[in-house]
Amino acid sequence: QLHLAISEKNELSNSLGMVQKEFQEKESEMIREILEYQDKLHQAEKDHQAALTELNQKNEVEIQACQDKMNSLEHFISSQKMEIEHLKSNKEELNNFLKEANQTLGELQKIKVR
């Protein structure tokens, strides 16, 4: 009976050793997979950050280009408004000159008729 108990103990010890070995192998495999996934996650985060940085730079360039264009258009509009005011002033002067010329012409025609 003692012999049988010792034999069972040895079998159980062997089984326990095999289970422990299998557990250690699975644990090692899981740790390796976790590390692999962490590396992939880290790389994905780096890629994402690089893409964000690139997009931000492109957006900044586009924003600056739009601001430059807007400033240019504002300057153009301002110069066009000044030109319109200048033309209005010239038109008024020409209208006054034409009015005076017509009055002078009318007076000359009256003098000629007499």
C-alpha positions in Angstrom: 0.0 0.0 0.0 2.9 2.3 0.8 4.4 1.3 -2.5 1.1 2.2 -4.3 0.9 5.5 -2.4 4.5 6.4 -3.4 3.8 5.4 -6.9 0.6 7.6 -7.0 2.6 10.5 -5.4 5.3 10.2 -8.1 2.6 10.1 -10.8 0.9 13.2 -9.3 4.3 14.9 -8.9 5.0 14.2 -12.6 1.6 15.4 -13.6 2.0 18.5 -11.5 5.4 19.1 -13.1 4.0 18.8 -16.6 1.0 21.1 -15.7 3.4 23.6 -14.2 5.7 23.4 -17.3 2.7 23.8 -19.6 1.4 26.7 -17.5 4.9 28.4 -17.7 5.0 27.9 -21.4 1.5 29.4 -21.9 2.5 32.3 -19.5 5.6 32.9 -21.5 3.6 32.9 -24.8 1.1 35.3 -23.3 3.8 37.6 -22.1 5.4 37.6 -25.5 2.1 38.3 -27.2 1.4 41.1 -24.8 4.8 42.7 -25.5 4.1 42.3 -29.2 0.7 44.0 -28.9 2.3 46.8 -26.8 4.9 47.3 -29.5 2.2 47.4 -32.2 0.2 49.9 -30.1 3.2 52.1 -29.5 4.1 52.1 -33.2 0.4 52.9 -34.1 0.5 55.8 -31.6 3.7 57.1 -33.1 2.3 56.8 -36.7 -0.9 58.5 -35.6 1.1 61.4 -33.9 3.2 61.8 -37.0 0.1 62.0 -39.2 -1.5 64.5 -36.9 1.7 66.6 -36.9 1.8 66.5 -40.7 -1.9 67.5 -41.0 -1.4 70.3 -38.5 1.5 71.6 -40.5 -0.4 71.4 -43.8 -3.4 73.2 -42.2 -1.2 75.9 -40.8 0.2 76.5 -44.3 -3.3 76.5 -45.8 -4.5 78.9 -43.1 -1.6 81.2 -43.8 -2.2 81.1 -47.5 -5.9 81.9 -47.0 -5.0 84.8 -44.6 -2.5 86.2 -47.2 -5.1 85.9 -49.9 -7.7 87.6 -47.7 -5.3 90.4 -46.9 -4.5 90.8 -50.6 -8.2 91.0 -51.4 -8.9 93.5 -48.6 -6.1 95.7 -50.0 -7.6 95.3 -53.5 -11.1 96.2 -52.3 -9.7 99.2 -50.4 -7.8 100.4 -53.5 -11.0 99.9 -55.6 -13.1 101.9 -53.2 -10.5 104.7 -53.4 -10.6 104.5 -57.2 -14.4 104.7 -57.2 -14.3 107.8 -54.9 -11.8 109.3 -57.3 -13.9 108.5 -60.3 -17.0 110.0 -58.6 -15.1 113.1 -57.8 -13.9 113.4 -61.4 -17.5 112.8 -62.7 -18.7 115.6 -60.5 -16.0 117.9 -61.7 -16.8 117.0 -65.3 -20.5 117.5 -64.7 -19.9 120.9 -63.3 -17.6 121.8 -66.2 -20.2 120.5 -68.7 -22.9 122.6 -66.9 -20.7 125.7 -67.1 -19.8 125.0 -70.7 -23.5 124.6 -71.6 -24.3 127.9 -69.8 -21.5 129.6 -71.7 -22.7 128.0 -74.9 -26.3 129.3 -74.2 -25.0 132.8 -73.5 -22.9 132.7 -76.7 -25.9 131.6 -78.7 -27.9 134.5 -77.2 -25.2 137.0 -78.1 -25.0 135.5 -81.6 -28.7 135.8 -82.1 -28.8 139.5 -81.2 
